[in-house]
Amino acid sequence: MVLVGGGAGTVHAADFLTAQQATRLGLVEAWRRQTEVPAGVQSMVDQQIYVHAENPREYVEVVAAKASAKPTNGEEPGAVNEAAKPEENGVATDKNVLVRIPTDRVDAHGKAIGKPEAERLASNEIRRLKRRGIEATMESRIVPRVCLYTLGNDGTLECRDAESGESIWMVRVGVRRLGYKALGVGESFVSVVNGGNLLRIDVTNGELIEQRRTVNVPIFGAINAGDFAVIATIQNGIEGYPLYDTSQLPFRERVAGRALALPVKAPGSTRIAWGTDQGFVYCMETSGEPSVMFRLNTDGIVSARLAAASDDRFFFGSEAGQVYGVKGTRTGQVLWSRPYGEPFYNQPIIAGEQLLIRSTYGTLYSLGLDDGISTWQDSASNIDELVGTIGDKLYVTTLSGAFAVLDLKTGKQVESFPGIRPQRLLRNPKTDRLYLIGSTGAVQCLRSIDADLPVISEGYGEAKQEEEKEEKKEEETKPAQPTEFGVPAANDPFAAPGADPFAAPGADPFAAPGGGDDPFGADPFGGM
């Protein structure tokens, strides 16, 4: 979870958790940095966390060697227990990591040291430890790269490492007087809406790749989904502009009603969904040839942004008190729909297999994603905003002005810190980090004490290469393509097995049995 607050010298205690308060919750401050916004948190247009699976970070680790137990039952002395093997998906394990060296660490010349240099440094550490009687080994680990993007109302766009707070790049984009809206962040590009202009920024260095004029005026900003940067317009429509193939034409789709919030993308998918002021929820496929998959006529208007889960699932509540779970298919499968009697105007959040949704009266419900039935015996009350979750704890702000912690399994309050209130919310469903934002635009990042590396939530941080490999494998196993007669092109139906159907076994069919004699060579009148 990430909290945003004041600067290093002027941070107010009410903006952030102190070290003692964080320790009581089993948390530790990972970093605290001031973002480059001109006038504090009120000049912050948007802030987003993104997991870059296709551009991961690689670490070289020095790991303390475990003491080998005496072999039993005929086991070899060097046998390794399978349960003790480290995980390879980037999450924290029970290994005792003594030193962790990133391969992209910058040297004195401002260049990344690379893996060979990181391994050399790790080898030096292993030799030093050995002289002290400590046995250690070298291992490598690949973790998805997590970045924090911040946009100010003066056009300042910055990218930071969300795990260390270090600045990666910072640029000034667009024209300030035209205004800015929500960012669209993807694997390769950041989309910035500046008035009626759509700017495409390279995520690696902040370079402006393209600027184009939108056909209609955007309402909320952009979202990068599939092959397009998608915007909702003021004229009851959705527009998409290509991110990769500039020769591809933009698409425009007319829908019933104006969007009431920015569309949301399902994690690990190219499908988006949003609600309109005519009481419909739309789902669209944005890959290849974009098209609306279905629309659902809801009981009451859905005014908040939807919550998205893996497997193309979307969850939302309406102003009539109805809560829905739908799946983004061509038929628009409604997983469940249940009435709860209170209007919902806030975006829900998803924690594991729980849907956490707050009513306008401050009542917080925890519903199962599979059936929509309450997982708590009693709902929680006096809830103002949902900040985020780490492990089995839910962090919220209360209507009485406190920063509270709830047990995620029961909904009971565990801790409460009166007077602590982040100035801006930055929900982070992608990793196990809590980010708090303070009045001057500074950010505080909190994590569990033993979580050195981030744990990526389901659906996020999944690279596309695996899907491409599977498709290629399927193509390789496909049979030969049939011809127009329905027979594989490589097989001639009139051919003998491996032979020319018009060829003799090698002999002249008109030759005499002698093979080499001329059948007409003898003179019928006795001549030679």
N, C-alpha and C positions, 0 to 999 in steps of 0.2 A: 504494500500500500504506500502511496506517495502523498506527503503533506506539503503544502506550499505556504511559506510565511515570509517574514521580514528578512532584511539583509543580515550579514554576519555580525555587524556591530550594533544594529538597531532592532534585533528580533525581539518581539514581545513574547512573554511566556505563554500568553493565551493562544498564540498561533501554532505552537508545536508542543510535542510531548518532551518533557525533560528526560535525562538519562535514568533517573530513579523511577519515573513513571513508566518508561518503556520497559525497564527491567521487571517491574511488577507484572507486566503483561507477557513476559518472555520474549521481548523484542530488543533490538539494538539498532542504533542509528547507523545506517550504511554510509550516508553522505548528506551534506547540506550545502546547497549552492544557490547563488543569486542568478535568476534568469535575466536576459537582456530585454527587459520591457521598459518603455520610457517613463511611465508614471505609476508603477506598482501594479497590483493585481487588477485594478479597474481598467487598465490599458491592455490587458491580456485578452486577445480575441479567441484563441483556441489552444488547447494543449492535448497531445495524444501520445499514448504508448504504442509501439509497434514492434512485433517480433519478426526479425528478418531471418527466415529459415534458409534462404538460398545464399546468404552471405554470413555464415556463422563465424564464431571466434574459436580459435584453437589454442589450447593451453598445454604446456609441458609441465608435469607435476613431479615433485619429489615426494614419494610416499614411503612412510616408515614401514619396514618389512616386519611382518608378523612373526612371532616366535613359532617355530615349527614344533608341533606336538610329536610325541613318540608314535611310530606307526603301530597300528593294532590290526588284528584280523588279516594279517598278510599284506597290508597296504604298503606301498612303496614309500620311502622316506620323503620323496619329493612330491607326493600326491597333493593336489590342491582341492580343498573343499569347494564344491560348486556354489554353496550358499555364501561363501566369502568372496566370490568374484565380484569385481566392481561392475556397476551398471554402466551402460554406454550411451545413455540417452541424455546426458547432461544434467541430471538431477543429483542432488546431494546424496552421498553414500556414507557408510560408517568408516571409510578409510581415513587413516590419519595422514592428511596431506600437510607436509611440512613447508613446502615452497610451491607456489603456483606462478608460472611465468607465461604471460600471453605472448604469442608469436608476433602480434602487431604492436608490441611495445616500441615506443619511439626512442631512437638513440640520440646521441649528441648532435647529429646532422639532420634531425627531423625525419628520418626514414625508419620504417618498420624493420626490426632486427631479423625477422624471419625464423623459421623453425630450426635450421641448423645452428644459429647463434643461441636460440633458446635452449636447445639440447646441450650445447657447450656450457652454458651457464649452469644448467641443472647438473651436469657432470661435475663441475667444480664444487657445487653444494654437496653432492654425494661424497666426494673425497674429504671435504671438511668434516662432514658428519661422521665419516668412518674413523677419522683420527680421534674423535671424541667417543668412539665405541658405539655409535648408532648406525645400524644397517638400514639402508634405504635403497629404493629402486626408482626407476624413471618410467613414467607413463604419460600418455597424451590423451586429451579429452577435447571433443568438439561440442560446443554449446551454441544454440541459436543466439544471434546478436539482438539485443533489446535496446531500442533507442527511444528517447523522449524528444518530441518535436513541440516547439512553442512558437506561436505567432503573435506579435504585438500589433497594436492599431496604427503604428507608424510604418508597417511593412517589414519589420525585423523578424526574420525567420531563422531559428537556430535549431541545431540538432545536437543532442548530448547522449553520451553513453548512460543509459538508465541504470546501470549497475554501479558505476563509479561517480557519475555526475560530471565527468570531464567533457569539455566542449569539443565537438568534432568539427563543426563548421558553423558559420553565421553569415547571412547575406541580407541585403535589403532588396525587397521585391515590390513591384507594382507602384501605384500612385496613391499616396495617402488620402487625398481628398475623395477618392472613389469608394473608400471603405473596403473592409475585408470580412469574409465569412469563414465558416468552419473548414478545416483542412481535410483533404483526402490523401491518405497515406497508403502506399503499397510497397511491394518488394523493390521496385526500381524507381518509382517516381513519387513526388509529392505534388498534389494538385492544389493550387491556391486560387480562390475566387476573389477577384478585385474588381468591384463594380459589375460590369457586364463582360469582363475579360476572364479567361481561364488560362492560368499559367502552369506550365509543366516544368518541375524542378527535378534535377538528378539527385537522388538520395545519397550518393557517394561523396559529392563535393559541393552541393548547393547551386550548381550551374543552371542557368535558365536555358531550357531546351527549346521551348516553344511558347508563344503567346497567341491566343486566338480569341475572336469575338464570339460570344454565345448568341444563338438566335433569339432566345427569350431571356428575360431577367431571372437569375437564380434567386431562390428564397433563402435557403439555409447555408449553402456551401456545397461541397463536393464529397463524393465517396468513390474511392478507387475499387472497382469490382470487375473481375474478369479482364477483358481487353479494353475497358472504357473507364473514363472518369464521368460519373453519373451525377447529374444535378436535377433537383426539383425546381420547376419554374412557377411563376405567378399565374400562368395561363393554363392551369389544370393539366400540366404535362410533365413528362420525364424526358430528359435529353442525355445522350451519351456521346462523348468525344473520344476517339481512339487514342490509346496510350502508346502503342507499339508500331502499328502499321499506319503511317501518316497518309497513305493513299486510300485508306478505307474511309468510307463516308460516315459522318455522324448519323445517329438515329434519333428519332423523335417519336414519342408515344403519347397519345391523348388518353386521359383517364377521367373517371367520374369524380370530380372534386379536386380541390387543391390539397397538396400534402401539408400535414400539420406538424411534421418533424422530419428530420433528415432520415433517409432510408438507412437500414442496418443490414450488414452482410453476415451471412452465416459463416462461422469459422471453418476454414478449410474448404470453402465452397465459392461459387461464383453467383449465387442467388441472393437477391436482396428483397426486402419487404418494407412496407410503410402503410400508414393509415391516411385517409382523406377526410375532409369536412363533410362529405356526403354519406358517411357511415360505412365505408368500404375499407378493407385491407387488401392490398395488392401484393403479389409476389412476381418477380421478374427474373429471368435467366439472362445474364449479361455476357456470357461467353459465346463466341461464334456469331450467330445471327440472333441478336437480342430480341426477346419477345416476352409479353406478359403471360405468365403461366396460369394464373387464376386470380379471381377476386372473391372475397368473402364479405357478405353483408352481415355486419355485426350488430348486436343489440346495444346500441349506443355508440357514440363517436369515440374512436381511439385517438386521443390527442397527444399522447406521449410517444417517445421513440420506443420501438419494440426491443425485446431482449432476444438474442439469438444463441442457439446451442448447436453442438455438433450434429451431424446427420440431417442438415437442412431443417432444423426445427426452430420455430418462432413462438414466443410467448408474450401476451399483452393483456391489459385490462381496459375496460371501457368505462365511460362516465355513467353507465347504467348499472355498474357493479358486477358485470359479467367478466370472467377471466377465461382466456382461451389458450389452448396449445394446438398449433397447426404444424403440418409438415409441408415443405415446399416441393410439391409434386405437381404434375400436369392436372390432376384431378382436384387438387386442393384438399388434401386429407385433413380433417379436423380430428386431432388426437383426443381432445376432451374439451368440454365447455361447462363451467360451473358458476352459479351465482353466489356472490358473497355480500350483496346488499349495501355496499358502500362504493361511492364513485372513486375511480382510479385515474389520476392525472400525472403520475410519475413513472419514469422508466424502471422496470424491475431489474434485478440482477440475478445471476445464476451462480450458485455455489455447489459444485458437485452435481448431485441429483436433486437439488432443492431450488425452487423458484421463490425468491424473496420479493414481495410486492407490497408497497405501502399505499394505504387509502388516503384520501384527502383529509380524513379525521385523525390521522396520526397512528392508525392501527397497522401493524406489520404482520403479514401472513407468510407462512412458510408452506409451500405446496410441493407435492411430489411432481417431478417432470413427467412421469408416466401416466398418472391418473388425475392430477389436480387436487388430490385430497390433502388436507392439512397434515403436516408432519409434527406439529406441536400440539400439545394438549390444550394450551391457551395461546391466543395471539398476543403479541407484545404491543404495548400502548405508549403514547407520549413520544413517538419517533418522528423526527423532523426529516433527516436526510440519511441515506445509506452511503457510507464511505467506501467500504470494501471488506474483504475477508482474508484471513490468513489462518490456515489450519482449521481448527474447530471453533474459531472465534469470529464474530461479526462486529464490525466497528461502525458506529452510527453517531449522529448528533441528535440531541433531544430537543423537544419544544421548550424546555426550561433552560436551554443554553449550555448544556453539559456535553462532554465527549464521553460516550458510554461504550461498553463492551458487552456483547450478549453471547451466551452459549449457543452455538449454531445448531446443536442437536435438540435443545429444549426451549430455546427462546428466553431463558431466564437471564437477568442482568448479572454480570460477573463483577464489573468494575465501573466506576463513574468518576470523571474528573471535571468538577464544576469549573466554569470559566475558560476552558480550553475549547476553542472553536475555530477550525480552519476557515479561511476567508473564501476559498474556492474548492470545489470538488474535482478530483481527478480519479475517476473510477478506473480500476485496473483489473479486468477479468482475465487477462492473459498470463500473468505470472503471480507468484506468491510474495509480492512486494506491496507495501502501503505507502502512498505518496500524499503528503499534506502540503497545502499551499497557503502562504501567509500574506499579510497585507502589502508587503513591498515586492511581492513576486518571487520570493525565495522558495526553494523546494526542499523538503525534508523527506528522505527515503528511509523507511523502516523495514526490517526483515527479522525473521526468527534468528535466534542466537546461533543455531547450528546450520543455518541455510546459507552457506557461502556462495553457492551457485543457484540461479533461479530455477524453479520448477515451472515448466510451461504447461498451461491448462490444455485440456483435450481439444483438439481441432486447430490450435494455434501452433505455429512453428513447424508445420509439415511442409517439406519441400516438394515441389512439383516433379522433380526428377524421378521419384519413385513411380509416379503414375505413368510417366513417359516410358520408363523401362518396362512396366507391365504391358503397355500397349504394344511396344516393339516385340516383346516376347510372344504375344498373341499373334502378331503378324507373321512371325517366323514359323509358328506351328500351323498356320493355315494351309490347306491343300492348294494345289495349283489352280489358278483361275480358269473356269470353264470357258470354252469358246461359245459362239452363238448357237452351236448345235448341242450344247450341254455336255461336251466331252472335254477333259483337260487338254490344253493346247499341246502338251508334251507327248500325248499318246495318240497314235494314228490307229483308228479302229480297223483299217484294212491291212495293217502291217503284221508280219509274222513276228514272233518274239525276238526282237533285236535284229531282224534282217530286212532287207529291201524286198517288198512284196513282188517286185517285177524282176528280181535278180535270180538267176539259176544258182545252184550250189557252186558255180565256178566253171562249169563245162559248157561247151557250145551245144545247144539243144539240137542242132542240125548236123552235128559231127558224127562220124562213124564210131563204133565202139573202140576203135584203136586210139582214138583221141587225137593223134598227130597226123593220120592219113587223110588224103583228100577223097571224099566219097565218090567223086566223079573222075578220079585220076586214072582208072583202068579203061583200056580201049575195048568196047564191046565186040569189035571185029578181030580181036586178037593182037592188035598192035601194041607196041610198047607205049 
